[in-house]
């Protein structure tokens, strides 16, 4: 989907994925460096997961601002994070670049391209679309709560 001559260029959003640490530090650094050198306007957030959890009002502003390209992780996860913050992204006007499995060059090529290639999955956002934790804990290794009572002062 190429923008019409009078359409504004898509907004650019970069997520540093600070807390999940699921994106290669080299990819993040290269993308952020080139975005800074480009002199193009963009927004950088420390972590979309955190912003979603806080329901940061900036997510609603970004979702309502028109076409957007987001450098983050999986499109389904980004869609879910915005939806969880009551800021659904427009399906036909959002392109998510996946820094988890694309190279920095691939991400940058798409970010700097005039073409917007919407790629959010269609359908309702459900709990199964939620991003998985970076280091899932197996169910059997979850600490159990002890029900033993503490000894009373009169017990040996």
C-alpha positions in Angstrom: 0.0 0.0 0.0 1.7 3.1 -1.2 0.7 6.4 0.4 -1.1 8.9 -1.9 1.0 12.0 -2.8 -1.0 14.1 -0.2 -1.0 11.4 2.5 1.4 12.0 5.4 4.2 9.5 5.8 3.6 6.8 8.4 4.6 7.6 12.0 7.6 5.6 13.1 7.8 3.8 16.5 10.8 2.0 17.9 10.5 -0.4 20.9 13.7 -1.1 22.7 12.2 -4.3 24.3 14.1 -3.4 27.5 12.5 -5.8 30.0 11.8 -8.9 27.9 15.2 -8.8 26.3 14.0 -11.0 23.5 15.6 -9.0 20.7 19.2 -9.1 19.8 21.1 -6.2 21.3 23.0 -5.8 18.0 19.8 -5.5 16.0 18.3 -3.0 18.4 21.4 -0.9 18.5 21.8 -0.8 14.7 18.1 0.1 14.1 18.1 2.8 16.7 21.4 4.2 15.5 20.2 4.5 11.9 16.9 6.0 13.0 18.7 8.7 14.9 21.0 9.4 11.9 18.1 9.6 9.5 16.7 12.8 10.9 13.3 11.4 10.4 10.8 12.0 13.2 10.2 8.8 15.3 9.2 7.8 18.8 11.2 5.5 20.9 9.8 3.6 23.8 11.7 1.6 26.4 9.3 -1.3 26.3 5.8 -1.7 24.7 5.0 -4.5 27.1 5.4 -2.1 30.0 3.5 0.7 28.3 0.6 -1.8 27.6 0.6 -3.0 31.2 0.4 0.6 32.4 -2.1 1.5 29.7 0.0 4.4 28.8 -2.1 7.1 27.0 0.5 7.4 24.3 -0.6 4.1 22.9 -4.1 5.5 22.1 -2.5 8.6 20.6 -0.3 6.4 18.4 -3.1 4.1 17.4 -5.3 7.0 16.4 -2.7 9.0 14.6 -3.0 7.3 11.2 -0.5 5.0 9.4 2.3 3.7 11.6 5.3 1.5 11.2 6.5 -0.2 14.4 9.9 -1.8 15.0 9.3 -4.3 17.8 8.6 -8.0 17.8 5.9 -10.2 16.4 2.9 -8.4 14.7 0.4 -10.5 16.7 2.1 -9.5 19.9 2.2 -5.8 19.1 -1.5 -6.0 18.1 -2.3 -7.7 21.4 -0.3 -5.2 23.5 -2.1 -2.2 21.9 -5.5 -3.9 22.3 -4.8 -4.8 25.9 -4.3 -1.1 26.5 -7.6 -0.2 24.9 -5.7 1.3 21.9 -6.5 -1.0 18.9 -4.2 -0.5 15.9 -5.8 0.0 12.5 -5.4 -3.3 10.5 -5.0 -1.6 7.2 -2.6 1.1 8.3 -0.1 -0.7 10.6 3.1 -2.4 9.6 5.1 -4.2 12.3 8.8 -5.0 11.7 9.9 -8.0 13.7 13.3 -7.3 15.2 13.2 -10.8 16.7 13.6 -12.5 13.4 14.5 -9.8 10.8 17.9 -8.4 10.4 18.6 -4.7 11.2 18.9 -4.1 7.4 15.5 -5.7 6.7 13.9 -3.7 9.4 15.5 -0.4 8.3 14.7 -1.0 4.7 11.0 -1.3 5.5 11.0 1.6 8.0 12.6 3.9 5.4 10.5 2.7 2.5 7.6 5.0 1.4 5.5 1.9 1.0 3.4 0.8 3.9 2.8 -3.0 4.0 0.0 -3.6 6.6 0.7 -7.0 8.3 -1.4 -7.2 11.5 -3.3 -10.5 11.7 -7.0 -10.2 11.2 -9.5 -11.4 13.7 -10.3 -10.7 17.3 -7.4 -10.4 19.7 -7.6 -13.2 22.3 -5.6 -14.3 25.2 -3.9 -16.9 23.0 -2.4 -14.0 21.0 -0.6 -12.7 24.1 3.2 -12.6 23.9 4.8 -15.4 25.7 7.3 -14.7 28.5 11.0 -14.4 27.6 11.9 -17.2 30.0 8.8 -19.3 30.7 8.8 -21.2 33.9 7.6 -24.9 33.6 4.5 -25.5 35.6 6.1 -28.2 37.7 8.9 -25.8 38.9 6.5 -23.2 40.3 7.3 -22.9 44.0 4.6 -24.4 46.2 3.1 -22.7 49.2 3.9 -24.4 52.4 0.9 -25.0 54.7 3.0 -26.1 57.6 2.5 -24.0 60.7 5.4 -22.4 62.6 6.3 -24.0 65.9 4.8 -22.4 68.9 7.1 -21.2 71.7 6.3 -24.2 73.8 7.2 -26.7 71.1 10.8 -28.1 71.0 
